[in-house]
Amino acid sequence: MAKNKDEALENEVLEKLLAETTIADVYKAAKHLDGIAWKTPLYSSPFFSQQSGNDVYIKPENLQYTGSFKLRGAYNKISQLSEEERSRGVITASAGNHAQGVGFAAQAVGCKATICMPATTPILKVEATRAYGAEVVLYGDTFDDAAAKAVELQKEKGYIYIPPFDDPQVLLGQGTTALEIIEELKDVDAILVPIGGGGFAAGVALATKAVKPDVQVIGVEPEGAACMKNAFEKGHVDTLAAVDTVADGCAVKTPGKITYAFCRKYLDDIITVSEMEIMSALLSLIEKHKLIAEGAGVLSLAALSKLNFHGKKVVCIVSGGNIDISTISALIDRAMIDRGRIFCFSVQLPDKPGQLLNVSQILTDENANVIKLDHNQSQVTDSFKKVNLAVTVEAHGHEHIARIIAALEKAGYSVNKIY
């Protein structure tokens, strides 16, 4: 009975919040952010336009200060704290963009920030957060461990907690992104926005529908972390058993209750995208626009092929670009393999002079550029008179790979495709 009472009270509070939150609150947030957040310009994308059959524009929040949209919500929240609250300092838990957003915002208003991060956080992200003057506490192996530590320190030290997404002032700050889009592209038809915990999508959808109700706002989630879509289908906030995605910025098991309520009211649809679609979009953004983004940052671009309309003006928000070199290299390699741009195979050669030259000539004739070769006489299988040759080449697609294999087989080699 008590549980039902609590749920009824919680729903009543959410309904009141939904009813009382207006576009005036988003404009107020925009005023707070004036001179703090950069109004990132829209870029027209001929490549993604041709690929999707729509007139596509990119909103590059990966070029925002701190490398993502997150500072918008963090600053809007922190800037409205009282002097007494600022004197206590702020705290949050994050392994990525929210950490830097809070650090930046706290530094801008002159208050202390403490960020709890998993001990496994890459050192580049740790140092980037410290560069904004924040104190970093490394604790545990997971985000949940770090979040628990943040709650412990909040109670012990009296800090003000800054949520990453499930907070009205945070989502209002994120919603300023939509105001900028509509101001620059007044005849926009649709806006695609990534979903992690839902704060960004909630704010963008609220602002868009308040200013231009006919504009579609579509959220995008990874298939391996579709927590908001799961909540939509069940009709209430629920927790996924597990998440698994290269879009680590959106690897959220449980969406916020506040963000769920706003998304439920204002979002038109949610699209999910596969890991390979994410990696392919990342590669295309780098190749065609020379822009670096993280996995979560390109979700909107990955969803373009799944839109059920054509000939519309579509804005894709690229939400962030904080990604380390080793990760981006691995994602690019995966995308290149999937597109048939990298081909690795092995063949067994008779252990006698000239065999390596023969294979090299075939690859030259087929216009395959060798990028790695391992000729290992110690790797033998059915006969000590044979050696193993592993080769990685650049190719021009799957048809080209098929021609290379056919040429090698015609010359008498048995090809084992590794990837």
Secondary structure as the mmCIF struct_conf table of DSSP 4:
data_model
#
loop_
_struct_conf.conf_type_id
_struct_conf.id
_struct_conf.beg_label_comp_id
_struct_conf.beg_label_asym_id
_struct_conf.beg_label_seq_id
_struct_conf.end_label_comp_id
_struct_conf.end_label_asym_id
_struct_conf.end_label_seq_id
HELX_RH_AL_P HELX_RH_AL_P1 ALA A 2 GLU A 20
HELX_RH_AL_P HELX_RH_AL_P2 ILE A 23 LEU A 33
TURN_TY1_P TURN_TY1_P1 ASP A 34 ILE A 36
BEND BEND1 ALA A 37 ALA A 37
HELX_LH_PP_P HELX_LH_PP_P1 THR A 40 LEU A 42
STRN STRN1 TYR A 43 SER A 44
HELX_RH_AL_P HELX_RH_AL_P3 PRO A 46 SER A 52
TURN_TY1_P TURN_TY1_P2 GLY A 53 GLY A 53
BEND BEND2 ASN A 54 ASN A 54
STRN STRN2 ASP A 55 PRO A 60
HELX_RH_3T_P HELX_RH_3T_P1 GLU A 61 LEU A 63
BEND BEND3 GLN A 64 GLN A 64
HELX_RH_3T_P HELX_RH_3T_P2 TYR A 65 GLY A 67
STRN STRN3 SER A 68 SER A 68
TURN_TY1_P TURN_TY1_P3 PHE A 69 PHE A 69
HELX_RH_AL_P HELX_RH_AL_P4 LYS A 70 ILE A 78
TURN_TY1_P TURN_TY1_P4 SER A 79 GLN A 80
BEND BEND4 LEU A 81 LEU A 81
HELX_RH_AL_P HELX_RH_AL_P5 GLU A 83 ARG A 88
STRN STRN4 VAL A 90 ALA A 93
BEND BEND5 ALA A 95 GLY A 96
HELX_RH_AL_P HELX_RH_AL_P6 ASN A 97 VAL A 109
TURN_TY1_P TURN_TY1_P5 GLY A 110 GLY A 110
STRN STRN5 ALA A 113 MET A 117
TURN_TY1_P TURN_TY1_P6 ALA A 119 THR A 120
BEND BEND6 THR A 121 THR A 121
HELX_RH_AL_P HELX_RH_AL_P7 ILE A 123 ARG A 130
TURN_TY1_P TURN_TY1_P7 ALA A 131 GLY A 133
HELX_LH_PP_P HELX_LH_PP_P2 ALA A 134 ALA A 134
STRN STRN6 GLU A 135 LEU A 138
BEND BEND7 GLY A 140 THR A 142
HELX_RH_AL_P HELX_RH_AL_P8 PHE A 143 LYS A 157
HELX_LH_PP_P HELX_LH_PP_P3 TYR A 159 TYR A 159
STRN STRN7 ILE A 160 TYR A 161
BEND BEND8 PRO A 164 ASP A 167
HELX_RH_AL_P HELX_RH_AL_P9 PRO A 168 GLU A 184
TURN_TY1_P TURN_TY1_P8 LYS A 186 ASP A 187
STRN STRN8 ALA A 190 PRO A 194
BEND BEND9 GLY A 196 GLY A 198
HELX_RH_AL_P HELX_RH_AL_P10 GLY A 199 VAL A 211
TURN_TY1_P TURN_TY1_P9 PRO A 213 ASP A 214
BEND BEND10 VAL A 215 VAL A 215
STRN STRN9 GLN A 216 PRO A 222
HELX_RH_3T_P HELX_RH_3T_P3 GLU A 223 ALA A 225
HELX_RH_AL_P HELX_RH_AL_P11 CYS A 227 LYS A 234
TURN_TY1_P TURN_TY1_P10 GLY A 235 GLY A 235
BEND BEND11 HIS A 236 HIS A 236
BEND BEND12 ALA A 241 ALA A 241
BEND BEND13 VAL A 246 VAL A 246
HELX_RH_3T_P HELX_RH_3T_P4 ASP A 248 CYS A 250
BEND BEND14 LYS A 253 THR A 254
HELX_RH_AL_P HELX_RH_AL_P12 LYS A 257 TYR A 266
STRN STRN10 ASP A 269 VAL A 273
HELX_RH_AL_P HELX_RH_AL_P13 GLU A 275 HIS A 289
TURN_TY1_P TURN_TY1_P11 GLY A 295 GLY A 295
HELX_RH_3T_P HELX_RH_3T_P5 ALA A 296 VAL A 298
HELX_RH_AL_P HELX_RH_AL_P14 LEU A 299 ALA A 302
TURN_TY1_P TURN_TY1_P12 ALA A 303 ALA A 303
HELX_RH_3T_P HELX_RH_3T_P6 LEU A 304 LYS A 306
BEND BEND15 ASN A 308 ASN A 308
BEND BEND16 GLY A 311 GLY A 311
STRN STRN11 LYS A 313 VAL A 318
STRN STRN12 GLY A 320 GLY A 320
HELX_RH_AL_P HELX_RH_AL_P15 ILE A 325 ASP A 338
TURN_TY1_P TURN_TY1_P13 ARG A 339 GLY A 340
BEND BEND17 ARG A 341 ARG A 341
STRN STRN13 ILE A 342 PRO A 350
BEND BEND18 ASP A 351 LYS A 352
TURN_TY1_P TURN_TY1_P14 PRO A 353 GLY A 354
HELX_RH_AL_P HELX_RH_AL_P16 GLN A 355 ASP A 365
TURN_TY1_P TURN_TY1_P15 GLU A 366 ASN A 367
STRN STRN14 ASN A 369 ASN A 376
TURN_TY1_P TURN_TY1_P16 GLN A 377 SER A 378
BEND BEND19 THR A 381 ASP A 382
TURN_TY1_P TURN_TY1_P17 PHE A 384 LYS A 385
STRN STRN15 LYS A 386 GLU A 394
BEND BEND20 HIS A 396 GLY A 397
HELX_RH_AL_P HELX_RH_AL_P17 HIS A 398 LYS A 410
TURN_TY1_P TURN_TY1_P18 ALA A 411 GLY A 412
STRN STRN16 ASN A 416 LYS A 417
#
